[in-house]
Amino acid sequence: MNAVKKVLKAREMTALLFLAALFVVVGIINPAFLADSRNVANCFNDSVVYILIAVAMAFAIFIGEIDVSVGSNLGLVAAVVGTMLQIKPVLHVDNEGHLINVAKARGRKASLLALVDKVGELADDPAGQTMFISNSDCAEDAQFVADEIKQRYGTKEIIINSIGPVIGAHTGPGCVALFFMGKHR
């Protein structure tokens, strides 16, 4: 009996009970939430990044003498896990000039095709405009994107060039940037 009381008093158990209560409350408010097991699975799948960050922070604490602030670990863990799983971000520049992650693709080819898909989704008359593709030491990938755009959307003129040294220092090799006139910004 003392073991049960000890477990129930643990901080971790409080968090677990809160999580269970949250699932019950959301299930009462929206019965469809718990009726479909995919919703619960999606909640846990969306938590994987945070779990990996927690594991990385625990590892950093165990080996000692490493800054364990969340900010420093977040970028490191995201980069390492993204590289291991070959997850490539698809970025967009918003009206204020901020880079916004609009999609993630698994694998190099999938990420390049995601760029091509964005043309169909966002471009204003893709066949009638000149598009630009910049790359950092991956001219073959840039040519692949250009060929796909020409094939899918009938774009006549696509100019391919290299990313300059300032942007290239930030992106590193392998960056492909696509520029076109959109329906909206």
N, C-alpha and C positions, 0 to 999 in steps of 0.2 A: 504493500500500500504506500509506503514511503517513496518507493521508486516512481510510482505514478504521480504523486504530488510533486516530486522533484522535476519530472519531465514537464508537467503542466506549468511550473513556475519559470521555466527556461524562456529567455527572450525569443528564441527561434520559434517556440511553440506559439507565442503570442502572434507573431507574424503569420504563421501558418493558419492559425484560427481566424485571423483577420481576413486572409485570402479566401478561406472557405466561406466565411460569412459574406464576403463580397460576391462570390459566385452565386450564393443562395439569393441575395438581394437582387442581383441582376436577373437571375432566373425567374424570380417572382414578378419583377417589373416587365420583363420580356420573356415569356415562356419559350419562345422559339430559340433563345440563346442556348439553353441546355438540351433542347430536344434534338439538335443536330450535333453529333459528336465532333464534327469538323470545327465547330466554333471553339470548343475547348482546346482541341489540338492546335488551332491557329494561335490561341492565346499563349500556349506553351512554346510554339515555334517562334513567335515574336519575341519571346524572352531569352532566346538562345544567346543573343549578343550580350545581354546583361549578365547572363550566367558566365560566359567566357571572360568578361571583364572581371567579374568577382573571382574567378579561378586565377586569372593573371595577377590580380592584386594580392590574393592569398599567397601565391608563389613568391611575389616580390617581398612580402612581409617575412616569409619563411627564410629566404636567403639573406635578407637584411641589407642595410645601407643603400636602399634604392628609394627614390621619391615615390611614395605610394599615393600621391594625390590622383583623384579620378581623371582630371584633365590630361595629365601626362600619360597615364596608362591607356586612356580611351583611344588616342591616336595610334599608339603602338599596337595595341591589341587589334584594332580595326585593320591596320595595315598587314599585320602578320596573318590574321585569319582570312582576310580578303585575298591575300597572295596564295595562301595554302588552298583555298577553295576556288581560286581563279574567278573571283567575283570582281567584275569591272563596273565602275559607276558610269552612268550616262548623265552628263551635267548640262545645265541650261543657265544662261545669264539672264537674270530678271531685269525689270525696268530700272532698278537702283544699281545695277552692276554686280550684284551678288551671284556667286555660283550656287545653284540649287541642284541637288540630286533629284532627278526626275525618274530614274529607273536604275535597276541593277541587272546585269546580265552575267550569266555563268559561262565563262570562256571567251576567248578573243573574238571568234567569228560571230558569236551571238551578240557581243557588244557592238560590233561593226554593223550588223544587220539591224540592231535597235536604233542606231543613228539613221539608217536608211528609212526605217519605219516612221521616224519623227518627221521626215520630209513629207510623207503622205498625210500625216496627221496635222502638221502645222504650216506647210508651205502654201503660199498664195501663187497659184498657177506655176507649178514646178517646171512644166515643159517650156514656158516662155521666159524664164529668167536665167541669168548667169549665176552659178553657184561657185563657192570657193571652198577648197579643202586644204587645211594646213596640217602638217605632220612633223613629229620630232623623231627622225631617224627610222621611219617606217613607211617609205614610199610605196611599197607593195600593198600595204593595208589601205593607204589613201586611194590607190588605183582601184582596188577591189570595191571600195565604197562608191567611187565615181562610176564604175561599170554597172554596179547594181542600180544606182540612181538613174542612169541613162536607160537601162533596160526596163525598169519598172515605171518610170514617170516620163520618159521621153525628153529629158533635159538635154539640150543641144550643147551648151557650153559649160564646162566645169574646169576651173583653173586650180591646179594643184601646186602648192609651194611649201617651203619649209617654215617651221615655227622659228622665230628669232631666238637669240641666245638668252634674253631676259625671261621670257615665258618658258623657254625650254629648260632653264635652270630650275624652275618651279615644278614643271610637269615630269621631267625626266624623259628618257626615250620611250617610244611606244604610244605617244598621245596623238589622236586624230581629232581635229576640230573641223566642224562643218558649218558653213555660213550660207544663209539664204534669207530671202525676204518672206516673212511669215504673214499669216492672216491677222495675227495680233502679236504683240510682244510678250 
